[in-house]
Amino acid sequence: MSATPAATPDEFSVLLRATPAKAHALLLTQALAGDGASQLAVAQTYLEGIGCPRDPAEALYWFQLAAHQGEPMAMNMLGRCYENGWGMTANYELAAVWYREAAEHGSDWGMYNYAHVLANGRGLAQNRALAFHWFGRAAEAGHGRAMHFLGQYYEHGWETAPDAGKARELYRRSAEKGDYRGKCSWASVLTEQGRIEEACALLRSAINVAPAYFVEALRSDLARSRHPELRMLAAASSV
């Protein structure tokens, strides 16, 4: 008897929307058969509770299996589990190890997260020069958040000569990728250029997706702006 063919990513995408429990069951079957991509996907379903009860410990188990099969995103997610204490006690040192593995295996998220822990000295010695390198690698791979942080390095001259032009370009690209920090930084550039209406539109879109702590800090900054449109936006966002 021939084996049942594996579902394609597109088929799983449809199933996850229509019948998540069935999608989870199919993923689990393929994961148990040793398919690394399915192990990664089933780990995510356990982490988020998609088609199954949320179970961080079970997610950790499947992320570990997929990571040891060479799945770069599983390596990154294993790092996140260790950093955030999902399924176990938080361990920043192991988080940094797995972020590095993910980065070296080509994951843009791994590059970004590894750059972050290097920049902050979280789980390993702080190394801003190496963080600059990995933010650059992640930005080259198209990672919007990394573009924003790389832009800050060029704006402030951290580990490189200041380059306002590069910083502005990175902020613009980050905003176009949808990163809320990039939108705010690019909005600041637009404000300096007198393009207030465009800046306000970007800031509104950032406020809609940014976490509460970021929105509160942004609202406080906008409230002190010399531009009445930005002060009005601050007032509206606090309602």
C-alpha positions in Angstrom: 0.0 0.0 0.0 1.4 3.4 -0.9 1.9 6.0 1.7 -0.6 8.9 2.0 0.9 11.9 0.3 1.8 14.9 2.5 -0.4 17.9 2.4 1.1 20.9 0.7 1.6 24.2 2.6 -1.3 25.8 0.6 -3.6 22.9 1.6 -2.6 23.3 5.2 -3.3 27.0 5.0 -6.8 26.3 3.8 -7.4 23.6 6.5 -6.0 25.9 9.3 -8.7 28.5 8.4 -11.5 26.1 7.8 -10.9 23.1 10.1 -8.0 23.8 12.4 -8.4 20.5 14.4 -8.1 18.5 11.2 -5.1 20.5 10.1 -3.4 19.9 13.4 -4.1 16.2 13.2 -2.6 16.0 9.7 0.4 17.9 10.8 0.9 15.7 13.8 0.8 12.6 11.6 3.5 14.0 9.3 5.5 15.2 12.3 5.4 11.8 13.9 6.7 10.4 10.6 9.8 12.5 10.9 9.0 15.5 8.6 10.9 18.5 9.9 8.7 21.1 8.4 5.6 19.5 9.9 7.4 19.2 13.3 7.9 23.0 13.2 4.3 23.6 12.1 2.8 21.4 14.8 5.0 23.0 17.4 3.5 26.4 16.4 -0.1 25.0 16.7 0.7 23.8 20.2 2.3 27.1 21.1 -0.8 29.1 19.9 -3.5 26.6 20.6 -4.5 26.2 16.9 -6.7 23.1 16.5 -5.5 21.8 19.8 -5.2 22.9 23.5 -2.4 25.4 24.0 0.6 23.4 25.4 3.9 25.3 25.5 5.8 22.2 26.8 4.6 20.1 23.9 5.5 23.0 21.5 9.0 23.0 23.0 9.3 19.3 22.4 8.4 19.6 18.7 10.6 22.8 18.2 13.5 20.8 19.6 12.9 17.9 17.2 12.6 20.2 14.2 15.7 22.3 15.2 17.8 19.2 15.5 16.7 18.3 11.9 18.1 21.6 10.7 15.0 23.7 10.4 16.2 27.3 10.9 12.9 28.8 12.0 12.6 26.0 14.6 16.0 27.0 15.9 14.8 30.6 16.2 11.6 29.5 17.9 13.5 27.4 20.3 15.5 30.5 21.2 12.2 32.3 21.9 11.0 29.5 24.1 14.2 29.7 26.2 14.1 33.5 26.3 10.4 33.8 27.3 10.1 30.7 29.4 7.6 28.9 27.2 7.4 25.3 28.3 10.4 25.6 30.7 12.2 28.0 33.0 13.7 30.9 31.0 17.4 30.5 30.1 18.9 33.5 28.3 22.2 31.7 27.7 20.5 28.9 25.7 18.3 31.4 24.0 21.4 33.2 22.7 22.9 29.8 21.6 19.8 28.9 19.5 19.4 32.4 18.1 23.0 32.2 16.8 22.3 28.8 15.3 19.2 30.1 13.6 21.2 33.1 12.3 24.0 31.0 11.0 21.5 28.8 9.2 20.0 31.7 7.4 16.8 32.6 9.4 16.2 36.3 9.1 14.3 36.2 12.4 17.3 34.4 14.0 19.6 37.1 12.7 17.4 39.8 14.1 17.0 38.1 17.5 20.7 37.3 17.8 21.5 40.9 17.0 19.2 42.0 19.8 20.7 39.8 22.5 24.1 40.9 21.4 23.1 44.6 21.5 21.6 44.2 25.0 24.1 41.7 26.4 21.2 39.3 27.2 22.5 35.7 27.8 26.0 36.6 26.5 28.5 39.4 26.6 27.3 42.6 25.0 28.9 43.1 21.6 27.4 46.0 19.7 29.8 45.7 16.7 28.6 42.1 16.2 25.0 43.2 16.7 25.5 45.8 13.9 26.8 43.0 11.6 23.7 40.8 12.3 21.2 43.6 12.0 22.8 44.3 8.7 22.5 40.6 7.6 18.9 40.5 8.7 18.1 43.8 6.8 19.7 42.4 3.7 17.4 39.4 4.0 14.4 41.7 4.0 13.6 41.9 7.7 11.7 45.1 8.4 12.4 45.4 12.1 16.1 44.9 11.6 16.0 47.7 9.0 14.8 50.1 11.7 17.4 49.1 14.2 20.2 49.3 11.6 18.9 52.7 10.7 19.5 53.8 14.3 23.1 52.6 14.1 23.6 54.8 11.0 21.7 57.8 12.5 23.7 57.8 15.7 27.0 56.6 14.5 27.0 53.4 16.5 29.8 51.1 15.4 29.9 52.9 12.0 30.3 56.4 10.6 27.1 58.4 10.9 25.2 58.4 7.6 21.8 60.2 7.7 21.0 59.2 4.2 21.4 55.5 4.9 19.4 55.9 8.1 16.5 57.6 6.3 16.5 55.0 3.6 16.4 52.2 6.1 13.5 53.9 8.0 11.6 54.2 4.8 12.1 50.6 3.9 11.2 49.4 7.4 8.0 51.5 7.3 7.1 50.0 3.9 7.6 46.5 5.5 5.0 47.4 8.1 7.2 47.7 11.2 5.6 50.1 13.7 9.0 51.4 14.9 10.0 52.0 11.3 6.8 53.8 10.6 7.4 56.2 13.5 11.0 56.9 12.5 10.1 57.5 8.9 7.2 59.7 10.1 9.8 61.8 12.0 11.8 62.2 8.7 8.6 63.2 6.9 7.8 65.7 9.6 11.2 67.3 9.2 10.5 67.6 5.5 7.2 69.3 6.2 5.1 66.4 5.0 2.9 66.5 8.1 -0.2 64.8 6.6 1.8 61.8 5.4 3.5 61.6 8.8 0.1 61.6 10.6 -1.2 58.8 8.4 1.9 56.7 9.2 1.7 57.4 12.9 -2.0 56.4 13.0 -1.2 53.1 11.3 1.7 52.5 13.8 -0.6 53.3 16.8 -3.1 50.7 15.5 -0.6 47.8 15.7 2.0 48.8 18.3 1.9 47.5 21.9 0.4 49.6 24.6 3.7 50.6 26.2 5.0 51.9 22.9 1.8 53.8 22.1 1.9 55.5 25.5 5.5 56.6 25.0 4.7 57.8 21.5 1.6 59.7 22.6 3.7 61.5 25.2 6.3 62.5 22.6 3.6 63.7 20.1 1.9 65.8 22.8 5.1 67.9 23.0 5.3 68.4 19.3 5.4 71.9 17.9 3.0 70.7 15.1 -0.7 71.0 16.1 -1.6 68.1 13.9 0.7 65.8 15.9 -0.6 67.1 19.2 -4.1 66.4 18.0 -3.1 62.9 17.1 -1.7 62.4 20.6 -4.9 63.5 22.1 -7.0 61.3 19.8 -4.9 58.2 20.5 -5.4 58.6 24.3 -9.2 58.4 24.0 
